[in-house]
């Protein structure tokens, strides 16, 4: 019995050491990817590139409903974490292990911004590690409103639109600042899967996604249930 327990302990120790070494190697490669991206173009220049876009929309011009909808739908702990959300990562890892896939990443808004500005969209563990280093750097240099502003001005909304301003013009023929609550919650749901929720292609699926967004807004106290029902009925 003691021999069996000792053998099991040794096996677990080997597994732990291999996992630790593997995580260390991934972190090192991620850091190298991150520094290589900065050598290609520094972070501040990438930020300037986003802000210099013709359809860039300042955060103060965006409706509160839109900003609340984005945070509720994409990263409800956005204003309390430091760039990464360990709870979301843990949940994503568990779900990926259960499904034997790499469908969930647990990425925060800051990590998604890092991916959009510095990296490719390819799902890779080393790139995910690089996102973490980039997210920490972004959070150390920019405040939350600036990060949210950069995020909504650099994500894909389908129909060739890579910013909230372009998407509002394409889908609603108006400036982002003029969006009503219904339009805000519709638009907030699209980046989750722009090929699926593109309003010009799949309006019914976009409406289903909108209901999920509004439900999240109720769950995280951005809307009451009555306000949510009135919004969806409008």
Beta strands, then each sheet from edge to edge (+ up, - down):
end
